[in-house]
Amino acid sequence: MNKVRVRYAPSPTGYLHIGGARSALFNYLYAKKCNGDFILRIEDTDIERNIPGADESQIKDLEWLGIYADESPYKPNEKYAPYRQTEKLDLYKKYAYELVERGLAYECYCSEEELAEMKENQLSNGVKSFKYDRHCLHLTKEEKQKYIDEGRKPSIRLKVEDNADLSFDDLVRGHVKFNSSDIGDFVILKSNGIPTYNFAVVIDDHIMEITHVLRGEEHLSNTPKQLEIYRYFGWEPPKFGHMTIIVNEKGKKLSKRDNNIIQFVSQYRELGYLPEAIINFLFLLGFTPKDNNNEIYSLKEQIETFNLEGLSTSPSMFDVSKLKWMNSQYIKLMDNEKYIKSISPFLDKIDYLKDKFTLTQRNELSLIFKQELNTLSDIKKEFDDIFIANDEFNQEENEILNKDSSKLILKTLANRIQNIETLNKESINSLFKEIQKELGLKGKDFYMPIRIKLTHKMHGIELYNIITILGKEETSKRLISGLIY
């Protein structure tokens, strides 16, 4: 058996999308599971839409996630280089005209306007899927010369065999049937010398000896066209596997216009999601491990667990709440040294902390919130809830604060807190017990009004931590602020 070689081939027309990251991950896992190679190739022939630096950005984001290519434009294997399509346009042209010389492809001089009219005529006659009518298949030399004299440059169309079986066994979906009669003669080389996707990808995969192609199901309709090209050259095609689409919580295909879901890996990075959590989440987005009881998998465990049989045949739902939960678990699992290093860039954005605390104090305070965070960027809200005073409360909070028992608790604590010499866990909790005994109140009835008044939250870190951070004066001030007796 040939060494497993898989590829992830993004277009530099944008940045690393979460769906692309999943495709890259599954290819990477399969390569590593089989002791194979993971190749990163850049499909940059859509020149007008290419964004400068987008390919470097995608590679950077993949490496941040822990996905490192064995081969790429920056780590080439001379046997398979180059790794950018625009660097081998002559190669695609050579192969295209080889098919022309063999009578398997032909030059087409039809203009865009003529093709549009042809499509309109077919639609008006009830043809739902446009197929080229082979107008240029049997052009005479004189007819070709006439088009050339008009300044037309030909594209190259594959002469698709009629009624050929292009079925294949999909690694995810099983046997998939296609017939060449449904395809029509399609362009493989544009008039500007740029290859079309379906032609370039076959040449690339063949030259790079790709053995398996794992990609999204939107590419399923491209497969018969690619199989026809493989057949014409007499090359063995790779094994194809088409992964199911990712859908949002409403069951609709994940769209870049869906504002409810963050789309790009760089955005998750900026918000303080951990790469380990994103990879873990994507791993379970369309793959079901045999030990379906576990939720947390390291990258090493993912490689050990991954297999093609576990790839889902049903759409995978992008559950934002699950991703946040998973990220919170990874934050909790971090050792304190790594946590402080990771949280520091987010603390740097909170200006008022610099005025109130030293760097060491700031880092120590951030540890208090470690168990509360879903993302690292949540640290700002946690601090804001404590340091930014606010006397506006919602209806549920006001109902609790307006109870006579709540007012008594707040007033009593505001007065007594002044008498504590040193604020710490022991002294504050001791005062809580003393007041509870005195007022005959405990549990939720006692702690909830204090928490709401100090932080506007009904859940969170231990109250003694909040009071220690605020200090006696600010605590007292907040407890009695706005109270009406």
N, C-alpha and C positions, 0 to 999 in steps of 0.2 A: 504493500500500500504506500502511495506517495505521502510525503510529509504534509500534514495539514497546514494550509496557508489560507488565511481569511483576510478580508480587507474592510476598512471603513473608508469611504471615499466622499467626503463632504465637498460642497461647493462653497467657495469663499464669497458668496453673495450675502452672507450674514454671519451671526455668531452661533456658538454651540447651543442648539435647542435641546430641550429636555428629551424629546423623542429621539433625536440624533444621538444623544448621550446613551440612551438605552440600547440602541442598535450597536454602538461602539462597544458597550459593556458586554453584551451577549457574544459578539464576535471575539472579543478579547478573552472572555471566560472559556469559550470553546477551544480557542487556540492553546491557551495555557493548560487546559484539561488534557489535551491531546499531545502536549509537548511540541506544539506547532508554532507558527509565526503569525503575528498580528501586524498587518501592513496598513499604513495610513497613506492614502493617495489623494491628491487634490484634483478635482474635476472643475477646472477653471476656464472652460471654453465659453461661458456666458459672460464675455468680456465687458459688455456695457453695464452689467449689474454687479460685477465684482467690486468688493470693498477693500481698499488697501489695508493690509494688516489683519484681515479677517481669518486667513488660514493660520497665521501665527497665534492669534487669539484662541482659535478652536483647539489647537495643539496644547497651548498653555492650560486651558480649562480641563482638557482630558487628563493632563499630567497632574493637575491639582486634585482630580478625582482619584488618581492612582492608576490611570490607564496609560501605560507607556508603550509606544509602538516599537516593534523590532526593526521596522524599516519605515522611512519617511523621507520627505525632501531634505530633512536635516540630518538624517541617518541613513543614507542610501546604500544599497547593495548594488555594485556596478553591474552585476548580471541583469538586474531588473530596472535600473534607472533609464530615463528620468521618471520622477514621480508626479510631475505636473503635466496635464494634457497639452497645454499650450507649448510645451517644449518638444513635442513630437508630432506636430501637424503634418509634416512630410510623410511620416510613417502611416498615418491614417489615409492620406491621399494615395500612397503606394498600394495599400491593400484594397482601397475602393476601386482603383483602376485595374487592379488584377482581376476583380470580379467582372468589370466591364469587358476586358479582353476575353474572358471565358464565356461571355454571353449571359452572365448571371446578374448583371446590373447594367444600367444604361443612363445616358445623359438626358436630363430633362430641362428644357428651356422655357417652360411655362412660367409666366409672371404671377405674382401674388394676386393680381386682379383677375387673371384668367382662372386661377385655382379657386378663388372665392366664388366666381360665377359658376364654375363647375359644381362646387359644393351646394350652392343655392338651387341649381337645377335638380340635383339629386334629392335634396330635401323636399322640393315641391312635388317630386314624383314618389314621395313616400319612403325614400331611403333614409334610414335613421343614422346609420354610421357611414361617414364619407369614405369612399375608396377611389383612388386615382384611376382615371379611365384609360390609362396607357397611351395617351395622345402622342407622346414622344418616343414610344418604344420602337417604331419602325420608320423613323425619319430618314429621308434620303440625304446624301451629302449636300445637295443643293438646298434642301430645307434647313439643314443645320447651319450652312453658311449664311443663309438669309438672316437667321436669328443672331448669328455672331456679328454680322454687319450692322444689325440694329443695336449692338452693344450689350447683348444679353450674355450672361455667364451661366453655364449650366450647373445644376445640382446633379447629384448621382442618386438614382433610385434603385433599390434592390428589386429584381424581377422575382416576385414571390411565386413559388410553384402553386398551381391550383390544387386544392383538395388534398394537401399533404397533412399527415398527422403530426402535430407538434405537442403531443401530450407528454407529461413527465410526472415523476413521483416526487412530490414536495415533501421536504423533511418535516414539515409541521402539519400540512393539510392532507397528506396522502396523495392519491392519484388525481391529477388535474388534467382535464381534456381541453385541447385547443385544436382548431383546424385553420390552415393557412388561408382558406377562402374568406375568412372573416377579417383578414388583415389588410390586404391590398398592397400595392407596391409603395413602399415608404422610403423617404429620403434617408440616405446614410452619410452623405457629404453635402453640405450646403454650398450654394454658389460662391460664398466668400472663402471657401476652403476649410471651414470649421466642421468637424464631424458632429453628427447628432449623438445624443446620449446613447441610444441603443447600439450604435456602431462602435463608438469609442470604448464603451465599457466591455464589449466582447474582445476587442483587440487587447485592451489593457489586462483583462483577466487571463487571457490566454498567455500573453508574454510573461506575465508575472506568476504564472503557474498557480493561479488561485484554485483551490480544491472545493471550497464551500462558500456559498453566498447566502448569508443570513441578512435579510432586509425587511422593510415594512411591506404590508400587503398592498400598498398603493402601487408597488412595482410588479404586482402579479401580472397585469395586462402587458407589461413590457417583455415578459419571459418568452412568449412564443416568437416574437420578432428576433430576440437574441438567439433562440434555438435555431431559427432558420439560418442565421448568419454562421453559427457554429457548423451547421450541416453543410453549407456551401463550401466552407474552407476545409471540411473534413477533420475538424478539431473535436476533441472530447469536451463537452461542457462541464462546468462544475456542478456540484449538487446544490440545488436551490432550496431555501427554506424561507417562507414568507410569514413574518410575525404579525400578529393581530394589531389593529389600531388601538391607540389610547383614547379613551373617551372621558369627558368631564362627568360631574356628578348627576347631570341630566341625561346621560347616555349619548351625548352628541360628540362627534369626533373632535379631538383636541385641536383648537384653531389658534393661530397666532393672534387673532383678534379677540380671543376670550380673555377678558380683563380679570376674571375671577381666579385665574391660575397664572402664576409667574412662569414665563416661557423659557428664559435663558439661564444657563448654568451660572454665568457671571453675576446675574441678579441674585441668585441664591447665595452666592459667595459674599456679596455685599451686605446681605441681610443677616449674615451670621449663621447660615446653615453649615454644618460640618460635612466635608467630602465623604466621610465614612457613612454618614446617615443617608446622603443622597444616593450613593452607590447601593446601599442596603435596600433602600426604598425601590429603586429601579430594578433591582434584582428580583423582587417579588411582584413586579408590575408586568405580568405576562409569563411568569415562570412559577411553577408549583413544585417545591422540593418534596421528596418522598416522605421526609419527616416533617409533615405539615404542621407540627406543633410549635416550631421555633419561629421567632420574629427577628432576632438579631443575628446577623451573619457578618463576620469579617470578610475581607476580600479573599483571603486564603481559603476560608470555609466555603465561599461562593464557588471558587474554582473547583474544590473537591466535590461539591454538591451538584454542580451544573451538568445537565445532560439534555440532549435534544428532545427526548421523550417528555420532558417536563414542561416544554413550551406550550402555552395555552392556545386553544383554538377559538376562544371567545374573547371579545373585546375586553381590554383591561381598564378599569376605572381609576382615574387619578384622584385619590382621596387626600385632599390637602390636610385634613385634620390628622390623618395617619402619619403623613410626612412630618408634621410638627411634633407629634408624639414621639416618633422615632428619633428625631433630632434631639428632643429633650432627654431621651434615654442615653444618647451618646454624650451629651454634655455632663450628665450625672456620672457617667463612667470615666470621664477624664480625670487624670491625676491633677492635683491643684496647681502644680508648676505649669503644666501644659494649658490648663484652663486660664490662668492669669496671662500667659503669653497670648492666647487666642482672644481674650476679652479686651486686652489693652487698647487696640485700635478703636474699639467702640467707646471705651471710657474716655479716650482722648477727645471725643466729639462733645463731651458734656462739660461745657466751660465752667459752670459753677463749682464743679468738684475741685478744679485746680486752685480755686480761691480758698476753699474750706479745708482741704486735706493734703497731706504730703502724698507722694507716689506710693509709699509703703502702706499708708492708711487707706488710700483709695483701693489698692489691690486687696487688702484685708476685708474691706467693706463689700467688694464685689463677690467674695467667697460666700457671704451670707445669702446671696441670691442664687447660688449655683443650682440648687434643687428646684427653683421656681421658673427657670427660663425654658422657653420653647426654642428660641433662637438667641444668638449672642446679642443681637441688636435690641432684644427686649430689655436689656439692662438699663437702657435710658428711661423707659417707661417706669421701671421699678424704682429708680432713683427719683424721677419726676413725681411719682405718686407720694413720695415722702417729703421731698424738698420744696415742691411748688405748692404752697398753701392754696386751698380752694374751699369756699364755703357753700358751693352749690352741690346739692345732693339730689339723687333721683327719688322717685316716690317711695320705693321700698326702703331706701336708706332713711328717708325722713320719718317714715312710720316707726322705725326702730328708735331713732334719735329723739322723737317727740314723746316717748313714754316717760312717765315720771321717774320710773326706776332707772332709766338710762341717764336722765339729767342728774340724778343723785350720784350715780357712779362717776360720771365725768367730772362733776364739781368736787367730789371727795378726792378723786385721784389727782386732780389739778392742784389741790391744796397740799396734799400729803407728799407729792413727788418732790416738793421743794425741800423737805426735811431729810432726804436721802443724801448722805455725804458723797458716796461714790456710786455711780450708775453702772451696774453690771447685772448679769443674769440672776445671781443669787439675791441681790438687794431688791431688784424689781419684782421678782417672783414672790419674795417674802412679803412685800407690800401688797401685792395682789391678794395673797391668802388672807392677810390681815383685814383688808377692806371687805372681801367676800364674807368673812365670818361676821364682821360687824353689821353688814347690810343684809345678810341672809340671802345673798344672790351668788350664783356660781354658773360655771359652764358657759354656754352660748349667750345666755341672758346677760352675763357679766362682761365677756370679752368682745362681743360683737359691736356694741356702741363705741368702745374704745378704738377698735380697729377702723371702723368707718370714719370716725372723726379725725383720726391721724393720717389715714391713707386713701380714703374713698374706696376701699376694697373690702370685700367680705371674706376674702381668703388671702393667704400669703405667708410671709416669714413670721417667726415668733415675735410677739409684741415687745419682749424685752430688747430685741435687736433694734426695732424701730425707735423705741424711746432712747436707747443708747446713742443712736445716730443723731437724733434730733436734739438731745440735751434737755435739761430740766426746764429752762425758760420757754423754749419753743414748744415743748410738749404741753406745758400748762396753758400757754396761749391758745393752742389749737383746741384743746379739750373744752375750754369755756367760750371760745369764739362763737358768737351768734346764738348762744343758748338763751331761750326765753323761759323764765320760771313763772 
